[in-house]
Amino acid sequence: MASYTKAAQQWATFARAWYLLDAKMQPPGKIAAVTVRRLEGRHKPIYHALSDTMCDLDHLIIP
């Protein structure tokens, strides 16, 4: 059972995700910081500044 859980966690780490960011009544600087963090993949556990892990493939929608 442990290997199944580990495989599911690994899949979730590399999977593309969709994020809907509500920017209403938010300061532009905060929205910019959150947007950059999500688009660069810094919120994922596999992120490293010096390596190209292809973890920046998420989608972000700001209505």
N, C-alpha and C positions, 0 to 999 in steps of 0.2 A: 504494500500500500504506500510506502514511503516513496518509491520510485515514481508512482503515478502522481503524487502530490508535487514532487520536484519537477516532473515534466510539465505539469500544468502551470507551475510558477514560472518556468523558463519560457513557456509559450506566451504567457501574459507579459513577460518582460520585453520580448521582441515584437509583440503584436502592435499593429498600428491602432491608434485610438483616435476617437473623435471627441473634441471638447467644445462646449458651447459656453462662451464667456459673456456674461451680461455686463456691459460697460455703462449701464445707466447709473447716473449719480456717482460715478467713480472718478477720482483724479486721473488725468492722462498719464502721469508718471507711474502710478501703480499699475494701470492697465498695460503700459509698455513693459514693465518689469515682469509681470505674469506672462505676457505674450512671449517675450524672449525666452523665458525659462522653459515654457512648454514647447516652443518651436525648435529650440536647440537640443531638447532632450535631457536637460539638466535634472529633471525630476525623476529620471529612471535610475535604478541602482547600477546599471552598467556604464553610465556616463563617465568619460574621462576626457579632460580638456585636450590632451595630446594625441588621442587616438580617434580614428574614424570608425565608430561602431555602428553607423547607420541607424542610430536610435532617434534621429531627428526627422522621422517620417510621419509624425502624427499630424492630424488635421485640426485646425482651430478655426472656429466660426465666431465672429464678433458682430452681433446684429446692431 
